[in-house]
Amino acid sequence: MRGLRKTALWLGLIGSVSLLPLAALAEDAGIQPDLVQTAPAEPSFHDAAVPDTPPRPDTASQAIPLLEPAPVTVEAADLRASPVIDIPLPDAAPVTALMQTDLFRMAVEGLLADEAAMRDLRVSGKDRDALSAYYAQAERPLVWARDGVWSPAARGVMERLKAADEDGLDPADYALPDRGLRKDAPPAQWARADVKLSLSVIRYARDARGGRIDLARLSPLVTPKLDLPSPGDVLSRVSSAGDAGGALEAYNPPHPGYKALKERLAKLRESHPSQPSVRLPRGPILRVGMKDPRVPLIRARFNLTKDPDNQTVYDERVASAVAAFQKEKGLPDTGVLNSQTIAALSGPSVAQRQSDLIANMERWRWLPADLGQRHIMVNVPEYRLQVVDGRTVVHQTRVIVGKEQSQTPIFSETMKYLVVNPSWTIPPSIMKKEILPALANDPYYAARKGYKVIRRGDRIVVQQPPGERNALGFVKFMFPNQHAVYLHDTPNRNLFSASKRAFSHGCVRVEKPFELAEEIMGRDGKWTEERLRGLIGKGERTVQLSNPLPVHLTYFTLAIDEKGEVKRFDDIYGLDRKVRAALNLSE
């Protein structure tokens, strides 16, 4: 009876579930499919016919036709009394419609997870994590593309990357994606192109802030604190800027000294786009009409190689080129090739001059973008200290810097106090190289020098008390740093008359320390030079700065003066050569 009720209910539902195969429903309901005869579904549930069970054939196997089903009328009361049986339909797999943005995002995620692809794009693990985090939280799946085309920001940064040599950077370091990538290119291609451009933008920004050279390998005495931007900060700042190319370029140093060198580099390239280097041997003076085996070298120097067959003749065209060169160098523009002109022609080639400019531009990247409204700049090769307020030099003085064997380090720190009547505790480096050998040879060496020998366990500390003979003089300017160097006075003031003043153990000796002290401390009229000098001989006295002052120990062998002229200084520590080698620049 239970089976018949189930069958009747199943058949009664045919009209409302006509989308499913009848046989399948019968089988699901436990009815043999061969007992079911399908009839056209009726529109009304009340008119649905329930067939009787067909009779089985007799033993003679005669075919007995199916009986016509008797009509069954179901009253409303019967419907209310009948139990409701839910027949569950098979669960369908969910269908998700993927948008184009989803495809791009998935392509970027797949690329950043691909180890081989990341090695090919020269991405470190740390940068890959930062890139992944940035792309994951970005509003759009691609940073530089919209609807299958490069955005204006993308085009702007591509132009800036191609012009990287204007700032002394190498455009070959910043790989560019295909600007003509098709709109219907696969998402994987767009993802790779977008990430490639992001990496070049990040690399440029870091290089512009001094990240091109491993300074630790360059020298242990070059220790600036570089402010290298994070990948996320670079991408966020540049991609959202109205002028993306300008925002990227702004990572280069903003300082007037850097910009002056950049302008000089542009002028050099404009005036000598492909000038070869020559080395002229010595020889007689040459005038128009003379022959000499050096003339072909002079022709090559001025790109006059397509002149007459006889290349050894010093003709009018060669003389005119020489006269123009003499005028450029400030020599008498006679067109006569004399010893002065030969020396000038044999000077640094255009490539070498470019390299010197770029090496000095690179060292500007070692400085903070913000030098401080008031700050101290010491240029070691120039042997000069300047106090700068805004863009105005308010005080300058000569200094003595470290010898080649004990170089003054290059870094930035903040001056916090000065000490009048300082004592001097001799640092370990000088103890090892000078004091201990001297004590071994002469037990009275320390007494004769006025030093105090202090034993601290197994260690010997040698200290020079305050006084006129103290190596630090009467005042020292303290900006605590890892090298234990500072600015200070000196009893050997006669050394300031020398043109080359690399005599110290690494500290910077100041010619007029009390004038400098008043410039630093006396803005409020409290600590004048007179008052500071009045402390001499009254014991060691520390005076705190009310406004700590940034100090920058720098190394520039080229500078542009107020008249636009190039000033050159000796490369006393060979740092130019090291920077050129690190950047693969011409020697």
C-alpha positions as CSV (number, residue, x, y, z in Angstrom):
1,M,0.0,0.0,0.0
2,R,2.9,2.3,0.8
3,G,4.4,1.7,-2.6
4,L,1.1,2.5,-4.3
5,R,0.8,5.8,-2.5
6,K,4.3,6.7,-3.5
7,T,3.6,5.7,-7.1
8,A,0.3,7.7,-7.2
9,L,2.0,10.8,-5.8
10,W,4.9,10.4,-8.2
11,L,2.6,10.2,-11.2
12,G,0.5,13.1,-9.9
13,L,3.7,15.3,-9.9
14,I,4.4,14.6,-13.6
15,G,2.8,17.8,-14.8
16,S,4.8,20.0,-12.4
17,V,8.2,18.4,-13.0
18,S,7.9,17.6,-16.7
19,L,11.5,18.9,-17.3
20,L,12.9,15.6,-15.8
21,P,12.8,12.2,-17.6
22,L,9.9,10.2,-16.5
23,A,11.8,6.9,-16.3
24,A,14.5,8.5,-14.2
25,L,11.9,9.8,-11.7
26,A,10.2,6.4,-11.6
27,E,13.5,4.7,-10.9
28,D,14.3,7.2,-8.2
29,A,10.9,6.5,-6.7
30,G,11.6,2.7,-6.7
31,I,9.3,1.8,-9.7
32,Q,10.5,-0.5,-12.5
33,P,10.9,1.6,-15.6
34,D,9.3,-1.1,-17.9
35,L,6.0,-0.8,-16.0
36,V,5.7,2.9,-16.9
37,Q,3.8,4.0,-20.0
38,T,4.3,7.7,-20.8
39,A,1.3,9.7,-21.6
40,P,1.1,13.4,-22.6
41,A,1.1,15.5,-19.5
42,E,-2.1,17.2,-18.7
43,P,-2.2,20.9,-17.7
44,S,-4.0,20.3,-14.4
45,F,-2.9,18.4,-11.4
46,H,-6.5,17.5,-10.6
47,D,-6.9,15.8,-14.0
48,A,-3.8,13.7,-13.7
49,A,-4.5,10.0,-14.3
50,V,-3.1,7.2,-12.1
51,P,-2.8,4.0,-14.2
52,D,-3.7,0.6,-12.7
53,T,-1.1,-2.1,-12.4
54,P,-1.1,-4.0,-15.7
55,P,-2.0,-7.7,-15.6
56,R,0.8,-10.2,-16.1
57,P,0.6,-12.5,-19.2
58,D,-0.8,-16.0,-18.8
59,T,1.2,-19.2,-19.2
60,A,0.5,-19.2,-22.9
61,S,2.5,-16.1,-23.1
62,Q,-0.3,-14.3,-25.0
63,A,0.1,-10.6,-25.2
64,I,-2.5,-8.9,-23.1
65,P,-3.1,-5.3,-23.9
66,L,-2.8,-2.7,-21.2
67,L,-6.1,-1.6,-19.8
68,E,-7.2,1.9,-20.1
69,P,-6.6,3.6,-16.8
70,A,-9.7,4.5,-14.9
71,P,-10.0,8.2,-14.1
72,V,-9.3,9.2,-10.6
73,T,-10.7,12.3,-9.1
74,V,-8.8,13.9,-6.3
75,E,-10.8,16.2,-4.1
76,A,-9.4,19.3,-2.4
77,A,-10.0,17.7,0.9
78,D,-7.8,14.7,-0.2
79,L,-5.0,17.1,-1.1
80,R,-5.1,18.8,2.2
81,A,-5.0,15.4,4.0
82,S,-2.2,13.9,1.8
83,P,1.3,14.2,3.2
84,V,3.7,16.3,1.2
85,I,6.8,14.4,0.0
86,D,9.8,16.4,-1.1
87,I,11.7,14.8,-3.9
88,P,15.2,16.2,-4.0
89,L,16.7,17.1,-7.4
90,P,20.3,16.4,-8.1
91,D,22.7,19.2,-7.1
92,A,24.1,21.1,-10.0
93,A,27.7,22.3,-10.0
94,P,28.0,26.1,-9.4
95,V,28.8,28.1,-12.4
96,T,31.0,31.3,-11.9
97,A,31.3,33.9,-14.6
98,L,34.9,35.1,-14.7
99,M,35.3,38.8,-15.6
100,Q,38.3,40.1,-17.5
101,T,39.7,41.7,-14.4
102,D,39.7,38.3,-12.7
103,L,41.7,36.8,-15.5
104,F,44.3,39.6,-15.3
105,R,44.5,39.3,-11.5
106,M,45.0,35.5,-11.8
107,A,47.6,36.0,-14.5
108,V,49.6,38.4,-12.3
109,E,49.4,36.1,-9.3
110,G,50.6,33.1,-11.4
111,L,53.5,35.1,-12.7
112,L,54.6,36.3,-9.3
113,A,54.5,32.7,-8.0
114,D,56.6,31.5,-10.9
115,E,60.2,31.0,-9.7
116,A,61.7,30.8,-13.1
117,A,59.9,33.9,-14.3
118,M,61.0,35.8,-11.3
119,R,64.7,34.8,-11.9
120,D,64.3,35.9,-15.5
121,L,63.0,39.3,-14.4
122,R,65.8,39.6,-11.7
123,V,63.4,39.9,-8.8
124,S,64.6,39.1,-5.3
125,G,62.4,37.2,-2.9
126,K,61.8,40.3,-0.7
127,D,60.8,42.4,-3.7
128,R,58.5,39.7,-5.0
129,D,56.7,39.6,-1.7
130,A,56.3,43.4,-1.8
131,L,55.0,43.3,-5.4
132,S,52.6,40.5,-4.6
133,A,51.2,42.5,-1.7
134,Y,50.9,45.6,-3.8
135,Y,49.1,43.9,-6.7
136,A,46.8,42.0,-4.3
137,Q,45.5,45.1,-2.6
138,A,45.4,47.3,-5.7
139,E,42.0,48.4,-7.0
140,R,42.8,47.3,-10.5
141,P,44.6,44.1,-11.5
142,L,47.2,45.9,-13.6
143,V,49.0,49.0,-12.6
144,W,49.9,50.5,-16.0
145,A,47.2,49.2,-18.4
146,R,43.4,50.0,-18.8
147,D,41.1,48.1,-21.1
148,G,43.9,46.6,-23.2
149,V,45.9,49.8,-23.7
150,W,48.8,51.5,-21.8
151,S,47.7,54.3,-19.5
152,P,49.1,57.8,-19.8
153,A,51.1,57.1,-16.6
154,A,52.7,54.1,-18.3
155,R,53.6,56.1,-21.4
156,G,55.1,58.8,-19.2
157,V,57.3,56.5,-17.2
158,M,58.4,54.7,-20.4
159,E,59.7,58.1,-21.8
160,R,61.5,58.8,-18.6
161,L,63.2,55.4,-18.5
162,K,64.3,55.8,-22.1
163,A,65.9,59.2,-21.1
164,A,67.6,57.9,-18.0
165,D,71.0,58.9,-19.4
166,E,70.1,62.5,-18.8
167,D,70.6,61.8,-15.1
168,G,73.7,59.7,-15.6
169,L,71.8,56.5,-15.3
170,D,71.9,53.7,-17.9
171,P,68.7,53.2,-19.9
172,A,69.8,49.6,-20.6
173,D,69.2,48.8,-16.9
174,Y,65.4,49.5,-17.2
175,A,63.8,46.9,-19.5
176,L,60.7,48.2,-21.3
177,P,57.6,46.2,-22.2
178,D,56.2,46.1,-25.7
179,R,54.4,49.4,-26.2
180,G,52.5,47.9,-29.2
181,L,51.0,45.0,-27.3
182,R,47.7,44.0,-28.8
183,K,44.5,44.9,-27.0
184,D,43.3,41.2,-27.3
185,A,46.7,39.8,-26.2
186,P,46.3,37.0,-23.6
187,P,46.1,38.1,-20.0
188,A,49.4,36.3,-19.3
189,Q,51.2,38.6,-21.8
190,W,49.6,41.7,-20.3
191,A,50.5,40.6,-16.8
192,R,54.1,40.0,-17.7
193,A,54.4,43.4,-19.5
194,D,52.8,45.2,-16.5
195,V,55.0,43.6,-13.9
196,K,58.1,44.2,-16.1
197,L,57.3,47.9,-16.2
198,S,56.7,48.0,-12.5
199,L,60.1,46.4,-11.9
200,S,61.9,49.0,-14.1
201,V,60.1,51.9,-12.4
202,I,61.1,50.5,-8.9
203,R,64.7,49.9,-10.1
204,Y,65.0,53.5,-11.5
205,A,63.7,55.0,-8.3
206,R,66.2,53.1,-6.2
207,D,69.1,53.8,-8.5
208,A,68.2,57.5,-8.4
209,R,68.4,57.4,-4.6
210,G,71.9,55.8,-4.7
211,G,71.1,52.1,-4.9
212,R,73.3,51.3,-8.0
213,I,76.5,50.6,-6.0
214,D,77.1,48.3,-3.1
215,L,78.8,50.9,-1.0
216,A,80.1,48.4,1.5
217,R,82.2,46.8,-1.3
218,L,83.3,50.3,-2.5
219,S,84.9,51.2,0.8
220,P,84.2,50.6,4.5
221,L,84.6,54.4,5.0
222,V,81.7,55.3,2.7
223,T,78.7,54.8,5.0
224,P,75.8,57.1,4.1
225,K,72.3,56.1,5.2
226,L,70.6,55.7,1.8
227,D,66.9,56.3,1.7
228,L,65.8,53.6,-0.7
229,P,62.1,53.6,-1.4
230,S,59.9,50.5,-1.0
231,P,58.3,49.0,-4.1
232,G,54.8,49.7,-2.9
233,D,55.6,53.4,-2.2
234,V,57.2,53.9,-5.6
235,L,54.3,52.3,-7.5
236,S,51.6,54.1,-5.5
237,R,53.3,57.5,-5.8
238,V,54.3,57.3,-9.5
239,S,51.2,55.5,-11.0
240,S,48.8,58.0,-9.3
241,A,50.7,61.1,-10.2
242,G,49.3,63.5,-12.8
243,D,52.8,63.6,-14.4
244,A,54.1,60.1,-13.8
245,G,57.3,60.7,-15.7
246,G,58.0,63.7,-13.6
247,A,57.2,61.9,-10.4
248,L,59.7,59.2,-11.3
249,E,62.4,61.7,-12.3
250,A,61.9,63.4,-8.9
251,Y,63.7,60.6,-7.2
252,N,66.9,62.1,-8.4
253,P,68.7,64.5,-6.1
254,P,66.9,67.9,-5.8
255,H,70.1,69.7,-4.8
256,P,71.4,72.7,-6.9
257,G,74.9,71.1,-7.0
258,Y,73.5,67.9,-8.6
259,K,71.4,69.9,-11.1
260,A,74.4,72.0,-12.2
261,L,76.4,68.9,-13.0
262,K,73.4,67.5,-14.9
263,E,73.2,70.6,-17.0
264,R,77.0,70.5,-17.6
265,L,76.6,66.8,-18.8
266,A,73.9,67.8,-21.3
267,K,76.0,70.7,-22.7
268,L,79.0,68.4,-23.1
269,R,77.0,65.8,-25.0
270,E,75.4,68.5,-27.1
271,S,78.6,70.2,-28.1
272,H,80.7,67.0,-28.5
273,P,78.3,64.3,-29.5
274,S,80.9,61.8,-30.9
275,Q,84.3,63.3,-30.3
276,P,87.0,60.7,-30.3
277,S,89.9,60.6,-27.8
278,V,93.4,61.3,-29.0
279,R,96.9,61.4,-27.5
280,L,99.2,63.7,-29.4
281,P,102.9,63.0,-29.1
282,R,105.2,66.0,-28.7
283,G,106.6,67.6,-31.8
284,P,107.3,70.9,-33.5
285,I,104.9,73.8,-33.7
286,L,102.6,73.4,-36.7
287,R,101.3,76.2,-39.0
288,V,99.1,76.2,-42.1
289,G,100.8,74.4,-45.0
290,M,103.2,72.2,-42.9
291,K,103.2,68.4,-43.0
292,D,103.5,66.2,-39.9
293,P,102.6,62.6,-39.1
294,R,100.5,63.9,-36.2
295,V,98.0,65.7,-38.4
296,P,95.8,62.6,-39.1
297,L,95.3,62.4,-35.3
298,I,94.3,66.0,-35.2
299,R,91.9,65.5,-38.1
300,A,90.4,62.5,-36.2
301,R,90.0,64.6,-33.1
302,F,87.9,67.2,-35.0
303,N,86.1,64.7,-37.3
304,L,87.9,66.0,-40.4
305,T,88.8,62.5,-41.7
306,K,87.0,63.0,-45.1
307,D,89.3,65.8,-46.2
308,P,91.9,65.6,-49.0
309,D,93.9,62.5,-49.7
310,N,97.0,64.0,-48.2
311,Q,96.0,63.6,-44.5
312,T,99.3,64.8,-43.2
313,V,98.9,68.5,-44.4
314,Y,98.1,71.0,-41.7
315,D,95.6,73.0,-43.9
316,E,93.2,75.8,-43.3
317,R,90.3,73.5,-42.1
318,V,92.5,71.9,-39.5
319,A,93.9,75.3,-38.3
320,S,90.3,76.6,-38.0
321,A,89.2,73.7,-35.9
322,V,92.3,74.1,-33.7
323,A,91.5,77.9,-33.3
324,A,87.9,77.1,-32.2
325,F,89.3,74.6,-29.7
326,Q,91.8,77.1,-28.4
327,K,89.1,79.7,-27.9
328,E,86.9,77.2,-26.0
329,K,89.9,76.5,-23.6
330,G,90.7,80.1,-23.1
331,L,93.9,79.9,-25.1
332,P,95.0,82.4,-27.8
333,D,93.0,81.3,-30.8
334,T,95.8,81.6,-33.4
335,G,95.2,78.2,-35.0
336,V,98.8,77.4,-34.5
337,L,99.5,74.0,-32.9
338,N,101.8,74.8,-30.0
339,S,102.7,72.9,-26.8
340,Q,99.9,74.4,-24.8
341,T,97.3,73.3,-27.4
342,I,98.8,69.8,-27.5
343,A,98.5,69.5,-23.8
344,A,94.9,70.6,-23.9
345,L,94.1,68.3,-26.8
346,S,95.7,65.4,-24.9
347,G,93.6,66.0,-21.8
348,P,90.6,64.0,-20.8
349,S,88.5,62.8,-23.7
350,V,84.8,63.6,-23.9
351,A,84.0,60.1,-22.6
352,Q,86.3,60.6,-19.6
353,R,84.8,64.0,-18.9
354,Q,81.3,62.5,-19.0
355,S,82.5,59.7,-16.6
356,D,83.8,62.3,-14.1
357,L,80.5,64.2,-14.2
358,I,78.4,61.0,-13.8
359,A,80.7,59.8,-10.9
360,N,80.2,63.1,-9.1
361,M,76.4,63.1,-9.8
362,E,76.3,59.6,-8.3
363,R,77.8,60.8,-5.0
364,W,75.1,63.4,-4.7
365,R,72.7,60.4,-4.5
366,W,74.5,59.4,-1.2
367,L,73.1,62.5,0.5
368,P,69.7,62.9,2.1
369,A,67.1,64.5,-0.2
370,D,66.6,67.0,2.6
371,L,70.0,68.4,3.8
372,G,68.4,70.6,6.4
373,Q,67.5,74.2,6.3
374,R,70.8,74.9,8.1
375,H,73.6,72.4,7.7
376,I,77.3,72.0,7.4
377,M,78.9,70.7,4.3
378,V,82.6,69.5,4.3
379,N,84.0,68.7,0.8
380,V,87.0,66.5,1.6
381,P,88.9,67.0,-1.8
382,E,88.3,70.7,-1.6
383,Y,89.6,71.0,2.0
384,R,86.7,73.3,2.8
385,L,83.8,73.6,5.2
386,Q,80.7,75.6,4.6
387,V,77.7,76.5,6.8
388,V,74.7,76.8,4.5
389,D,71.4,78.5,5.4
390,G,68.8,77.7,2.7
391,R,70.8,78.2,-0.4
392,T,73.2,80.8,1.0
393,V,76.7,80.0,2.4
394,V,76.8,82.0,5.6
395,H,80.2,80.8,6.7
396,Q,83.2,79.0,5.3
397,T,86.6,78.0,6.3
398,R,89.6,75.9,5.4
399,V,90.0,72.4,6.9
400,I,92.5,69.6,7.2
401,V,91.3,66.1,6.4
402,G,92.5,62.6,6.8
403,K,95.7,61.2,5.1
404,E,95.3,58.6,2.4
405,Q,96.3,56.0,5.0
406,S,93.6,57.3,7.5
407,Q,90.9,58.7,5.3
408,T,88.1,60.9,6.4
409,P,84.9,58.8,6.1
410,I,81.9,59.9,3.9
411,F,78.6,60.0,5.7
412,S,75.9,62.3,7.2
413,E,75.1,62.8,10.9
414,T,73.7,65.3,13.3
415,M,75.8,67.6,15.5
416,K,74.4,67.6,19.0
417,Y,76.9,69.4,21.2
418,L,80.4,70.9,21.4
419,V,83.1,70.5,24.0
420,V,85.4,73.4,25.1
421,N,88.8,72.3,26.7
422,P,88.4,68.7,25.5
423,S,90.6,65.9,26.6
424,W,91.6,63.4,24.0
425,T,91.4,59.6,24.4
426,I,93.6,58.2,21.8
427,P,91.5,55.8,19.6
428,P,92.5,52.1,19.2
429,S,93.7,52.6,15.6
430,I,96.3,55.2,16.6
431,M,97.2,53.3,19.7
432,K,98.1,50.2,17.6
433,K,99.9,52.0,14.8
434,E,101.7,54.8,16.8
435,I,101.5,54.9,20.5
436,L,102.3,51.3,21.5
437,P,105.3,51.0,19.2
438,A,106.5,54.4,20.5
439,L,106.1,53.3,24.2
440,A,108.0,50.0,23.4
441,N,110.9,52.1,22.1
442,D,110.8,54.8,24.7
443,P,109.2,54.2,28.1
444,Y,109.1,58.0,28.7
445,Y,107.3,58.8,25.4
446,A,103.9,59.3,27.0
447,A,105.3,61.7,29.7
448,R,107.2,63.8,27.2
449,K,104.0,64.2,25.2
450,G,102.0,65.0,28.3
451,Y,99.8,61.9,27.9
452,K,98.3,59.9,30.8
453,V,98.6,56.2,30.7
454,I,95.6,54.5,32.3
455,R,95.5,50.8,33.0
456,R,92.0,49.3,32.9
457,G,92.4,45.6,33.6
458,D,94.4,44.1,30.7
459,R,93.8,47.2,28.6
460,I,95.9,50.4,28.4
461,V,94.2,53.6,27.7
462,V,96.2,56.7,26.8
463,Q,94.6,60.1,27.3
464,Q,95.8,63.6,26.6
465,P,94.4,66.1,29.1
466,P,92.9,69.5,28.1
467,G,95.4,72.2,27.3
468,E,97.2,74.2,24.6
469,R,99.1,71.1,23.5
470,N,96.0,69.0,23.2
471,A,95.6,67.5,19.7
472,L,92.0,68.6,19.6
473,G,92.9,72.2,20.4
474,F,90.4,74.1,22.5
475,V,87.1,73.0,21.1
476,K,85.6,70.0,19.3
477,F,82.2,69.6,17.6
478,M,80.4,66.3,18.2
479,F,78.1,64.4,15.9
480,P,78.3,60.8,17.3
481,N,79.0,58.3,14.6
482,Q,80.4,54.8,14.0
483,H,83.8,56.1,12.9
484,A,84.4,58.3,16.0
485,V,85.4,61.3,13.9
486,Y,84.4,64.9,14.5
487,L,85.3,68.5,13.7
488,H,87.9,70.1,16.1
489,D,90.5,72.7,16.6
490,T,94.3,71.9,16.3
491,P,97.5,73.3,17.8
492,N,99.2,73.0,14.4
493,R,97.6,75.9,12.7
494,N,100.5,76.5,10.4
495,L,99.3,73.5,8.3
496,F,96.4,75.5,7.0
497,S,98.7,77.4,4.7
498,A,99.4,74.3,2.6
499,S,97.4,74.0,-0.6
500,K,96.9,70.2,-0.1
501,R,95.8,69.6,3.5
502,A,95.4,65.8,4.0
503,F,97.3,65.5,7.3
504,S,94.9,64.2,10.0
505,H,94.1,60.7,11.3
506,G,90.5,61.0,9.9
507,C,89.0,63.9,11.9
508,V,88.4,67.3,10.3
509,R,90.5,70.1,11.7
510,V,88.9,73.5,11.4
511,E,91.0,76.6,10.8
512,K,88.9,79.1,12.8
513,P,86.9,76.9,15.3
514,F,85.6,79.7,17.5
515,E,84.1,81.6,14.6
516,L,82.4,78.4,13.5
517,A,81.2,77.8,17.1
518,E,79.6,81.3,17.2
519,E,78.0,80.7,13.8
520,I,76.5,77.5,15.2
521,M,75.7,78.5,18.7
522,G,75.4,82.3,18.7
523,R,72.3,83.0,16.7
524,D,70.5,83.9,19.9
525,G,73.4,86.0,21.1
526,K,74.0,83.7,24.0
527,W,77.1,81.8,23.0
528,T,79.4,84.4,21.3
529,E,83.0,83.7,20.3
530,E,84.1,85.9,23.2
531,R,82.1,83.9,25.8
532,L,83.2,80.6,24.4
533,R,86.9,81.7,24.5
534,G,86.3,82.7,28.1
535,L,85.9,79.0,29.0
536,I,89.4,78.2,27.9
537,G,91.5,76.7,30.8
538,K,88.4,76.2,33.1
539,G,88.1,72.5,32.7
540,E,86.2,70.5,30.1
541,R,82.8,72.0,29.4
542,T,80.0,70.5,27.2
543,V,77.6,72.9,25.5
544,Q,74.4,71.4,24.0
545,L,73.0,72.7,20.8
546,S,69.5,74.1,21.1
547,N,68.9,73.1,17.5
548,P,70.9,70.0,16.3
549,L,72.7,70.6,13.1
550,P,73.0,68.2,10.2
551,V,76.7,67.6,9.1
552,H,77.5,66.1,5.7
553,L,81.0,64.9,5.0
554,T,81.1,64.7,1.2
555,Y,83.5,63.9,-1.6
556,F,83.2,65.9,-4.8
557,T,86.0,66.3,-7.3
558,L,83.9,68.5,-9.6
559,A,81.7,71.4,-8.8
560,I,80.1,74.3,-10.7
561,D,80.7,77.7,-9.3
562,E,78.5,80.8,-9.3
563,K,79.8,81.8,-12.7
564,G,79.0,78.4,-14.2
565,E,82.6,77.4,-14.4
566,V,83.8,73.9,-13.6
567,K,86.0,73.6,-10.5
568,R,88.2,70.5,-10.2
569,F,89.8,69.0,-7.1
570,D,92.3,66.2,-6.8
571,D,90.9,62.7,-6.3
572,I,92.9,62.3,-3.1
573,Y,91.4,59.0,-2.1
574,G,90.9,57.5,-5.6
575,L,87.2,57.4,-5.0
576,D,86.5,58.7,-8.6
577,R,88.2,55.7,-10.0
578,K,86.3,53.3,-7.7
579,V,82.9,54.8,-8.6
580,R,83.7,54.8,-12.3
581,A,84.7,51.1,-12.1
582,A,81.6,50.2,-10.1
583,L,79.4,51.9,-12.8
584,N,81.4,50.5,-15.7
585,L,82.2,54.0,-16.9
586,S,85.0,55.0,-19.3
587,E,88.4,55.7,-17.8
